[in-house]
Amino acid sequence: MRSKSLLRRVFVLIVAAGACIGLLLLLDRDAPHVASDVAAPAKLTVQVPSLLLERKRQSAVRIVASLSTFPGRMEQVRLCLQSLFRQTLPLDAVYVHIPFKIRRLNVSIDEVALASELAELQAAFGPKLLVRRGEDYGPATKLIGTLKFEAEPSTLVVTVDDDVEYDPRMVQALFSGYLEHPDNFIANACEEPTDINEPAWTYIYENRVCKGWACAFKGTLYRVGMFDKSIFDYSGVPPGCVVHDDVFLSGYLFRRGFRPFKIDVDFDSVVQHHWRPKFTVGGTEDIKYHQIECVRYFGVFAD
């Protein structure tokens, strides 16, 4: 008797559940649906290091990282370099550029102390660390400095900020993006104008071409052949572009027919940002005005 009673209860529950499901399906049938023919952008497929190394070997491409710095930031630089020398896709070289004179900041250089600090860095990171002294091109020195030494058009330069520690997969992801989109420079972050009449902009998050500028602090990959000697000539360039390297470098390439491709991956390329407002572009007085000035100089990046 107990088993029959239990079977009846189970039967009642099954019937009740079926009725609920039927009601839900009926309601769903009558509910309005919004059709969309726009598929969600796919994330970038980051290739495994072994495959990337083989592609790199076959194409004989050289990949270097590049940053600029100055006295007062050496501890941050050390942390940045540690993260660059731990990349899953090893770099062929890492350039550190230190101008002889810092035109844009009131920074004096103690050459004796600097020499000692650089000797320590060289001993810690070895012959792949290439320290170069030269002219100050503003924050864009991080890339322009290396273009004076890397002349092979196929060479890839990954620019980074000296106060950031990067995920070990950062270069791996950028090179994967470049293999899929060789006609673009590759960005982990990108900003895009939202109003051509009154400059305003926003980050984009999709895996797509960005109609704006790559954001340096997340890591950006360029091909040397995208540039020519005009990159060294600042004649006619407004002060805002000298201060704001993100807009200037992307604007220069925009005029040459190149756009950044923003890759979307499953990790943040930045592990730690040791931001110091006193010694950063973001801490520059009237930085918003300078950025707007440079955005307008490049026609708000409009086609």
N, C-alpha and C positions, 0 to 999 in steps of 0.2 A: 504493500500500500504506500509506503513511504516513497519508493522509487517512482510509482505512478504520479504521486503528488509533485515530486521534484521535476519530472518530465513535463507536467502541465505548466509549472512555473517557467521553465526554460522556454517552452513554446510561446507563452504569453510575452516573454521578454523579446523573443525574436520577432514576433508580429509587431510589437510596439516600436522596436528599432527600425523595422522596415517601413513602417508608416512615417516615422520622423524623416528618414532618408528621402522617401518619396515626396514629402512636403517641401523639403529643402530644395530638391531638384526642380519642383514646380515653381517655387519662388524664384530660383535662379534663372529659369527659362523666361520668366516675365520681366526680370530686372533688365534695365538698360545696360548695354555693354559699349565701352569706348574702344573702337578699332584703332589700331596703330600699325603702320607699315614701316616704322623705324625700329630696327633691331638695336638692342643694347650693345654698345661698343665692346668688343672683346678685349680682354687683357692681353698684354704682350706675353708671348711664350718665351721665357728666359731659357736659352739653351744651356746644357750642362757644360762645365768648364772643359772637359775632355774634347767635346765636339768643337767648341770655340777655339781651343788651342790648335786643333787640326785645320780649321778654316783659316786661322791666323797664319799658320805655317804655310799652307798652300798659296795664300795670297801674298805672302812675304810682307805683311803690313806691320808697321811699327806703332805701338800704342804707348803714349807717355802721358803723365799727369803734370799739371802745371799750376802753381800758385804764386802769389806775391805776398810779401810781408815787410816788416820793418821792426826796429828795436822796440821792446816793450810787449812783444807778442810771442816770444820764443817758446814759452811753456805750452801755449796753445798750438804752436807749429809742431812741436814734438808729438803731441797727441794726434794731430792731423796726420803726420807722417807715419806714425805707427799704424793707423787704420789703412793708409794707402799701401804700405808694404805687406799688409795681411790680405790683400785682395785675392779672391778665388781665381781670377784671371790675372796672372802676374803682369805688372807693368814693365816695359823695357827701360824706363827711366822716370825719375820724378824731378822736375825743375822747381827750384825755389828762387824767385827773383826779389832782390833787395835793391832799390834805387840808391844811387849815390846821394841824391837829395830828394827829400819828400816835399814837393812843391805845394801840395794841397793841404798839408797839416803842419802845425807848428811843432815839428819833432826834430830834435837834434840827435845826431848819431855819434855815440862813443865808439870809435872804430876799434880801439883796443879790446873793449868788452865784447863787441860784436864778433871780432875775430875768434875770441875764445869760445863763444857760444856756437859759432859755426863749426869750429874744430870738433866740438863735442857731438854735434849733429852728424858730421861726416863720419866720425868714428862709430857712431851708433848704427848708421844706416848703410854705410859702405859706398862702393863706386857708382851704384845706380842713382845716388843722390847727386844732382848737379846744381850747385849754388852759383848763381850768376848775378853780378852787379851791373847796373845800367841806368838808362833814363827812366824817369817817372812818367808813365802815360796815364796816371790815375789808376783807379781800381782795375781798368782793362789791362794793366801791366801783366796780370796773371796769364793772359793769352798772348798779347802782343810781344812780350819779352821772349817767349818760346818760339814765335814765328821767325825771330832773327837767327835761330840756331837750327830749326827743323825745316829744311827747304824741300824735302821730298813731298810732292803733292798728295801721295796716298797715306802719309802719316796721319794718325788720329791723335788729337790732343784732348784730354779730359781736364777741363778746368774745375778747380775746387776753391773753396774759401779756406783761409788758413786757420780759422777758429772753429772748424767743424770736424767731428769724428764721423767717419762714414761706415756704412754697413759693408761687410766683406764682399757682398754680391753687387756692389754699385757698378764697377767697371764691367762685370759680366753682363748686367742688364743693359747698359748703354751700348755695348758692342753687339748684343743680340738685336737691339733696336736698329742699329746702323745697318746690319746685314739685311734687314727687312726693308729699310728705307734709306738707301745710300745717297739719295738726292737731297736729303735733309740733314741738318744738324740735330742731334738727339738731346732732349731735355727731360730731366726728372720732374721738373716743375715749370710752369709757363703761365704768364698773365696775358690777357687779351683785352683790347679796348671794347667797351660796351656802348660808347657814344662818341662819334667822330666830331661832333660840334663842340661838346664840352668834355674834354678828356676825362674819362673814368674807365676803370678796368677791373677785372676779376680773375681769379685763378680758374683754370679749366682742369678737369679731372679725367676726361675721356682719353682713350688711346687714339690720338688723331693729330693732324696738322694743326698747329697753333698759329693764329693770325695776330701774333703779338711778339713777346720777347721771352726768351729763356731766363729762368731765375738761377743765378750762378751758385747760390749756397747749397743747392741740392745736387750739383754735379751736372755738367753739360759736356757733350762730345762733339768736337768739330773736326773736319778734314782740312788739312793745310791747303789743299788745292782750291778751296772755296775763297781764299784770300789772295790779294795781290799787294804790291808795294804801297798802294794808296792807303792801306790801313795805318801806316806810320805817319801819315800827313794829317795833322789836326787843323789845317788851315780852314777857316770858316765854320768849324765845329763850335756850337754854342757851349758856354760853360756847363750847362746842365748835362750835356753828353759826356764831358770830361769827368764829371762827378759820378754819373750813373752808368756803370759799365753794362748792366743787363740790357738796357734800352739801346745803348750805343752799338754794342756788338751785334745784336739782333737786327738793328736798323741798318747797319752797314751791309749785312748779308742780305737783308730784304731788298735793298737797292740792287744787289747783284743777282737777285732771282732765287734766293734760298729762304726757306721758312723752317722754323723749328718743328720737330715732331715730338709731341709730348707722349712719353710712354707711360702706361698704367701697369704697375706691377704689384705683387702681393706684400711688399714690404716698403718701409720708409728708408730712403737712402741715407738719411741723417740719423745717426745714433745719439749724438750730443752736439748741441750748438753752444759754444762758450762765448756768447755775445757780449761785446764790450762797447757800449754806445759811444764812448769817447774816441774810439779808434775804428769806427765802421762807417760805411756809406749811410746807413740808417740813422746814425747820430750826427750827420752833417746838418748844419743850420739850413733851414728852408729846403729840405730835401724834396718835399712834395713839389715845390715850385720848379726845382731843377729837373725833376722827372717829367713834369708836364712840358717844360721847355724842350726837352729832348724828344718826347713823343710827338710833339707838333713839328719838330724839325724833320721827322721822317713821315710826315703826312698822316699821322695817327695809324700808320701801317695799313692804310686802305688800298685795295686793289685798284 
